[in-house]
């Protein structure tokens, strides 16, 4: 009898035991994947978007936060006010915030961060913005006053980008490998070439709201491998995945959520105007006339893109369609080259970074250029090489042509920078841009922005290709992942398992 009761009791225990076990084992970690590995982990000293994809709003925080719909909300700043001329902004800071090394966050850290971004030796991608600050005052520990040399209605948005991350002064020199911020996650491990692990920071000011205790970020550049990692379940989420050709398969699989979102990115053929004969606008126009944008979108982005004719995208203030200024016309391309005195075949280098849109697009571009007598010699380079040889402000700008997607929103100012990699230094455009930023009313600014777009298109500053539409695929039970991407980021504080 005792034995029977023991068996019954044991069976009853088995029946109820899984309940507390299940309650304790609710999933609180995620494996995400990215195409590119960041070259470092300090977004205030390097331009690679992959740095922000790992660190922004996770390790580092900014005064403001850019949301999925492009709106701006408070983050390290609780509130802000602007003067009527939009040249002076006063930010009230959140109290009781700490850096991950235990130091207090206050106005002195903001002042340090912004002034560091503006020094002559700064490599911050938005150095020109911070150099436009006449001064950064810290009248008390909880207040920062920024005086800008011109009217800047977008300043709260711009300060929400990774380049505006607030760093702790003592840690600034080593943030590239040992990042210290005020965000909800800390660097756990970095297996170079493989993955980065972020761990929830227990002392974060609102730690209870952070649902994921660990995020593992894997680096998978090959599109086929990206698809395989998702299908096998090795990866829970892949924002901006190169899986357009397999999108039907994912849509038909109930395990996945497929989101196709908008972006503010601009995929272009970069042209080095410091080099002859590319300094001749007729040669640049010939290059643009040789490019079939639709074929580029179909071949490099699998159809997920909207044609653009300037360094500006649909949806932005004052957008105008300039694709008709340099339409696809191979015969016109040949005539323009002849007018410029170019003897064909003209050999040009084409340096391509790792993303599939660049490598696939480069093959298509080379074939299109060959039809008009331009031989593009493809050279595939790693991301670090591309940044140092092609993009770096101090040169050497060792390229003729390249393909890259500029993912930053509101970055028309880049064209005015004298050391910008495209080498377009036009006093008329620079004067027009100064007029734009000096115009506080939205309607007037929108009209001038249209003029700027037409000027860039007419001057064939680059081979403007398309605005990418970005695909994100996640496990269907994972919530909080963004569909639209006003800037490249992965805000893990919003992610959770249902």
HELIX and SHEET records of a PDB file:
HELIX    1   1 UNK A    2  UNK A   24  1                                  23    
HELIX    2   2 UNK A   49  UNK A   55  1                                   7    
HELIX    3   3 UNK A  107  UNK A  118  1                                  12    
HELIX    4   4 UNK A  127  UNK A  131  1                                   5    
HELIX    5   5 UNK A  155  UNK A  158  1                                   4    
HELIX    6   6 UNK A  162  UNK A  164  5                                   3    
HELIX    7   7 UNK A  169  UNK A  174  5                                   6    
HELIX    8   8 UNK A  207  UNK A  209  5                                   3    
HELIX    9   9 UNK A  223  UNK A  231  1                                   9    
HELIX   10  10 UNK A  244  UNK A  246  5                                   3    
HELIX   11  11 UNK A  247  UNK A  251  1                                   5    
HELIX   12  12 UNK A  281  UNK A  289  1                                   9    
HELIX   13  13 UNK A  293  UNK A  300  1                                   8    
HELIX   14  14 UNK A  330  UNK A  339  1                                  10    
HELIX   15  15 UNK A  356  UNK A  370  1                                  15    
HELIX   16  16 UNK A  383  UNK A  386  1                                   4    
HELIX   17  17 UNK A  387  UNK A  391  3                                   5    
HELIX   18  18 UNK A  412  UNK A  416  5                                   5    
HELIX   19  19 UNK A  427  UNK A  437  1                                  11    
HELIX   20  20 UNK A  442  UNK A  458  1                                  17    
HELIX   21  21 UNK A  492  UNK A  494  5                                   3    
SHEET    1   A 4 UNK A  29  UNK A  34  0                                        
SHEET    2   A 4 UNK A 214  UNK A 219  1                                        
SHEET    3   A 4 UNK A 195  UNK A 200 -1                                        
SHEET    4   A 4 UNK A 185  UNK A 191 -1                                        
SHEET    1   B 2 UNK A  64  UNK A  66  0                                        
SHEET    2   B 2 UNK A  72  UNK A  74 -1                                        
SHEET    1   C 4 UNK A  77  UNK A  82  0                                        
SHEET    2   C 4 UNK A  88  UNK A  93 -1                                        
SHEET    3   C 4 UNK A 143  UNK A 148 -1                                        
SHEET    4   C 4 UNK A 133  UNK A 140 -1                                        
SHEET    1   D 3 UNK A 237  UNK A 238  0                                        
SHEET    2   D 3 UNK A 470  UNK A 475 -1                                        
SHEET    3   D 3 UNK A 256  UNK A 261 -1                                        
SHEET    1   E 6 UNK A 305  UNK A 307  0                                        
SHEET    2   E 6 UNK A 463  UNK A 468 -1                                        
SHEET    3   E 6 UNK A 266  UNK A 271 -1                                        
SHEET    4   E 6 UNK A 401  UNK A 406 -1                                        
SHEET    5   E 6 UNK A 346  UNK A 352  1                                        
SHEET    6   E 6 UNK A 374  UNK A 380  1                                        
SHEET    1   F 2 UNK A 478  UNK A 479  0                                        
SHEET    2   F 2 UNK A 496  UNK A 497 -1                                        
END                                                                             
